[in-house]
């Protein structure tokens, strides 16, 4: 037998022998706990995502549950939530129905102001879409959110929403005509016409408290470390078990999370939990050999504009279906796909495409990942079939938040001085510096970071979904820069 073959066989036999050895009970227990902790992260991401935002509000802003925080200017990188929209003003309120139903009273929308909004549970399960393109069709109205197991009166004149969690939040986007100061102030004034109060106080509602948090460093990006389980434990302690999730009770107990008991992991357990959280994060990002190319994106998010388009659906189709019908299919529970979706975004939309549609791109036309040190061009064809606006936003590829320390986060049709080509199309330039003469159409990146893009289409028309109009892929270009502008 040749020496090389003999050595290979010897190595193989030693490996088989090592695996054949019976592991100790401690080893088996550690492996089981780590596997369960990985699954707990994948299962719990939507609720932890919510709690991260809620804790940022409670610890970094004057806002409290039942009040409204808002960003009094278009979002910039100080808002480190997951893939937010920098072309609308965000009004956000966290609710708690533990002491009874909560009312969201929305004003009617008109030419001078309107909302695009969503109301979701702690698990970001959509209860309803609200505002101009929501269930109220812009007429406004009173949304009544009921707690789990509610058997009390349901007064007439309300849009009644039955929640399966005590907590949740409402995200209302006050639409902008432009980013100009007058239009921003008009959107703020309209947003402050909303009211949030307990049903028990409906006869004489207290004034809704608003806090402007535009200058706050608000960071709810997901950290895949042991702290993840602190947030998950808070959810388990605060919320009732949903029937479809009861299978997790024993799994969570084995890692120290049990309703009614303190979560106090030992230092050894913290190390196991930290390792499991990192593994779950790496799996979601398909992190291989230091490369953040997203096999999960490629496999889970189908192309939208054509079979070869680099623009994909914003979430896996099984999640979109499950959220639209409230997990009605008893033979499906897409926790893996749900984890993927909520690892890079937040909010649940009941009817995706009715009010807004999103398309994601992580690669250029040639199939290469976007690199913040390179320059790209996106040609947006004329006559985008939307009733409101379109926009393109760049995010950090690793954190899925707005790119830090850049002067602007997006370009949109709301920008009056956006340069148009003779055919009516618009070229958006994406890169570390503006090409000469293209400052108004420039979307800046960090040359040391990779990035991803999201295209938004608000109030998309039928032609959009019929693919009569298509957004081309982004192309890398060589360029002469005019120097960075902020």
N, C-alpha and C positions, 0 to 999 in steps of 0.2 A: 504493500500500500504506500502511495506517495506520502511524504511527510506532511504536505499542506493539507491533503484530504484527511489524514489521520488526526492532525491538530484540530481541524474543523469538526470532525466527529466527536473528538474528546470534549470540545467546548460545548457542543450540542447536548451531549449526554450529561455533562455537569449541570447545564441549565435545566434540563428535564428533571434531574435529581433534586435540584434546589426547589423547583416548583412542587415536586412530589412530597416534600417534607410537610408534615402537618403544622400549620402555623399555630402559635400559642393563642389562647383565648383572648389575651390582651391585644394581640395583633388583629384578630378577627373583629373584636369590638371596635378598635380604632378605625379599621377599614369601613365597617358598617356605619359608624358615626359620620365619617367623612363623606361617604356616598350620600347619606341622608341629608347632610348639610349642603352638599352641592345641589341636590334636588330642591331643598328648601329655598335656596337663592333663586333658582329658575322659576319656581312656583310663586315666590313672594314679590318679584320685582315690581309689578304694578302698584301694590299697596305701599311698598317701601318708597317707591318713587313719589307717591302722594305724601307720605310722612316726611320725607326730606324737605319738600316744599313747605309743608305746614310748620315744621320746626324752624326753618329759616325765617318764616314770617314771625313766629313767636319769639325768637331769640335775637333777630337783627332789625326788626321794624317795630313801630308802635302798634301794629295791627294785632287783633285778637280774633278768635273764632266768633263768627257772627257779624264781624265788621268787614269792611272792604279795603283792600290795598289796591293801589293803581300806580301805573307808571306814567307820569305826567309829561312824557316825551317819547318819541319812537325809541324802542329798545336799543341799547348799545351793549357792549361786552360786559358791563357791570352786572347785567342779568345773565347768570350762568345756569339757566334752566335748560332743558333738553329741546333743541331745535325750535326755539320760539319765533314768533312773527314780528320783525322789526317795522312792519308797515301798518300796524294798527295799535291803538292804545289799549293796554290790558287792564281790565278791572277783574279782580279775583277775590272771592270770598269762600272761606271754609265754613261749613255748617256742621252742627251737631244736633240731632233730633232726639237725643236721650231724654230730654225733658218735654218733648212734644213736637208736633209738626212745625216746619219752618216755611215761611212765605218768601218768595222772590217776586217782587212787583216790578215789572218792566214797563217803561213808557212806550208808546207807539213809535215806530220808526217813520221817518219822512226824508225829504230831500236835504234837510239840515242836520240829520243825525240818525244813526241806526246802529244796532248791535248784530254781530254774528256770535252766538253763544252756545255753550254746552253745559249741561248739568250732569255730574257723574258721581258714583259712589266712591268709597275709599279704594276699591279695586279698579277704579276708573272705568267701570261699566256704565255706559251712557244711559241715563234715565230719559233725557230728551234734549233735542236741539231747540234753541230759542232765538228769537230776534227776527230780523228781516227775512231770513230764509229758513227759519225754524218752524215749529209746529204752529206758532201764532201768526206766521206770515207777515211779521212786522206790525201787527195790530197791537202788540203789547199784551199785557194780561198778568194775572196772578198765578204763579206756579206754586203748588202746595206739595212739599216733600214730606212723606209720611215715614215714620220709623218702622223698623221690622216688627211684625206682629201687631200692627196698629188696628184697633177695633173701635176707635172713637168716631165721632161725627165727621162727615166730609161735606162741608158747606158748599152750596151751589156757587157757581161763578168762578171756580178755580180749575186750573189744569192740574189734575191730581197725579202725582208721581209716587209710586210705592218703591221705597228703597229696601234693600236687604242688608244694609249696614247703617249704623247710627250716623256715621260721619261721611263726608264727601266734600266736593267743592264745585263751584260754578266759575267758569271762565267766560267772561264777556269781552268781546273785542269791539271797542267803539271805533267805527270805521272813519278813516281819514279821507278827505278830498285831496289833500296834499300834505307835505311835511312842513308847510309854512306855519308861522306862529299863530296866525288867525285861525287857521283850520285845526291846529292842535288844540287851541283853547276852546273852539267850538265842540270838538270831540270830548274834551274833558267835561264841559258843561252838560253835554248830553248824557255822558256816563253817570254823572252825579244825580241824575233824575231817577236812577234805579233805587229800590228800597229792599232791605232785607230785615225781617223781624219774625218773632214767634207768632204762630197763629193765635195763641192765647192773648196776644196784645193787638189783634187786628182791629179792634174797635177804636183804638187810639195808638197807632204805631209810634214807637220811639224813633227819633231821628237816626238815620243810618250814619255810622261813623266812617269817614273816608280818610285814608292816610296815603300821601304821595311818597312812594319809595324809589323814585327815579334815581336818586343818588346813592342808593344802598348797594353794597356788594352782596348780591343775592345768589348763592351757589347751592344748587340742589343736584349737581352731577352725582352719579352713582359711584360710590367707592366700594370696590370689591375687596373688603377687608373685614375683620371681625366686627367692626362697628355696624355692618349691615344687619347683624342679628339683633342689635339693640333696637333698631327701628322695627324689625319684624316682630320682636317680642311685644313692642308697644301696640301693634295692630292686634295681635292675639289677645292681649289683655283688654283692649278697649272695645273690640267688636265681637258680635255673635258668630258662631260657626255657621257658614253656609253649607247646606247639605252636600253639595258636590265636593266640598273641601274637607269633609270629616275624615277622609282617609289620611290626612296629614297629621291628625292629632297625635298618634303614637310616634310617628317619625319625628315630630318636633319635640315631643317629650324626651326622646332619646338624646337630643342635643341640648336639653336644658330649658326648653321653652314650653311652659304649661300654664294654661289659664288658671289664674288665682294664686300662682306661686311666683316668687321672685326669680329673676334670671340672674344667676351669679356664677358664671363659668369660671373654672379654675384657670390658672395660667396655661396649663397643658391643654385644656379644652380650647382656650382662646387661640392657641397655635393651630390646632386642628381646624377651627372655624375659619381662621384667616386663610389657611391653605385651601380650604373648600371654596371660599368666596372667590379667591384668585382664579381657581380652576374654572369655576362657573363663568367668571368674566372673560377668561381666555377662550372658553368654548363659544360664548356668544359672539365674540369678536373674530373668531376663527384665527386666533393669533398663532402663527406658525413661523418658526425661525426668525422671530423679531419682525415679521411683516404683517401689517394690519389690513391686508387685503381681505375682503369679507366674503368668504365662501358662503356664509349664511345669507348675506344679502343676495348673492347671485342665485343661490338655490331657492330662497324663500320668497323673493320679491320679483314677480314676473315683469318683463318689459311691457311698457304701456303703449307707446305710439306706433310700434311695429314689432315684429318678432325679433329684430336685431337692435332695437333702440337701447341706448344706454340709460334712458330714463325709465325708471321702474315704478310700479305701484308703491304707495307709501307704507303698506303693511301687508303681511301675508294674507292671501285670500281667505284662509280658514278663520283668521282672527276677525277680519271685516265681517264675515258672515255671522260668527258667533256673537259679536257685539251688536249687530243690527237686529238679531232675533232673540237676544237674551239667553244664549246657550240652549235654545230649544231642542237641538238635536241631541238626544240622550246617548248617542253612540259616538259623540265627539267631544273632546275637551282639549283644545289646542294650547296647552300650557307652554310648550317649547316655543311655538310661534308667538304667543303672547309675550313671553319673556324677551324675545328678539325685538318686538315692536316697542316695548316699554324700556328697553335698554338705550334707545336713541330718541325717544319722543315721549310726550305726555298728552293727556286728554283723550276722552273717548267720544266718537262721533256716531250718532245714531244712524244717520243717512249720509254716508260719505258721497260727496258729489252734488248733493242738493244745495248746500250752502257754499262749500268750498271743496277743492280737490288739490292734492299734493302729488308731486312727482319727485323722486329722489335720483340723484346720479352720483356715483363714486368713481367713475372712469371716463376718460375721454374717448373720442371716436375710435382711436387706435386700440382701445382696450387697456390702456395704462391707467394706474391709480393717479388721482390728482395730486400734484406736488406743488406746495406753496412757493417754491423758488422758481417755478416756470410760469409762463404767461399763456392764457387761453382766450378764445373768443367764442361767444355764444350768440348766434344770430337768431333773434326772435322775429319770426315772420310777421308781416302786417296783419291787421284785423284779427287780433286774438279774440276768440269767441267767448268773451266774458261780459257780464253786465256791470261788474264792479271794477276790479283791477287784477293785474298780474304782477308777480314779483319773482326775483331770484335772490336767494340768500346763501351765503357761504358759512359753513360751520367747521369747527375743528374736528378732524376725522376721528380722533381718539376719544374726546370728551363729548362730542355731539352738541356742544354749546357754541355760542358765538365766539369767533376768534378773538382772543385777548389782544388789547393794545393796538387795535386798528381803528381808523377814524369813522368808518361806516360799515354796516353789516349787510346791506342789500341795495339793490336797484329795482325800481318798480315803475309802473306806468303812472304812478301818482307824482313822479318827479317832473315838473313842468319843463325844465331845461334839458331833459334827456334828448340827446341828438338822434335824429332819425335819418335813415338812408333815403335816397330818392324814391325807392319803391315802398316806403312806409315802414320797412323793417327796422329793427333796432339791434345794434351790435353792443353786447355787454362784454367788457374786457375784464378778465379775472387774473390777478397776479400780484406780485409784491410791489410793483410800481405802475403808474399809469402810462400807457403808450402816449407818445407826443400828441397833444391836441384832444385827448380822449378822457380828460379828468372827470367830466360829468357822467360818463358811461363806465367808469372804472369801479370794480369791486375788489377791495384790497385783501391780500392774504399775508400770512406770516411765512417768510421764506424758510424757516426752520421746521415748519409743521406741514403735515398733509391735511387735506381738507375734503369736504363733501358739499354737494349743492342740493338745495330744495327749491323747486319751482312751485309757486302757489297760483291758483286760479280761483278767484272769488266770484261766485255766481256764474259758474260755467254754463254755457248754452249747449243745446243739443249737438251742434256741429262739432263741439269739442269731443264728445264721447263717440260721435260717428267717425272721428279721425279725419274729418274733412280738412282740418288744420292740424299740423304736426310740428312739434318742437324738435329741431335738429339736435344732433349730438354736439357736445362741446369739442372744439378743435384746439390743439396746442399750436401756437404760432411763435415765430421769431419776431421780436419787436425792438424798436428803438424807444426807450422810455424818456419821458419828460421829467422824471424824478418823482418820488413819492409825495403825495399831498395828503393832508389830514383834514 
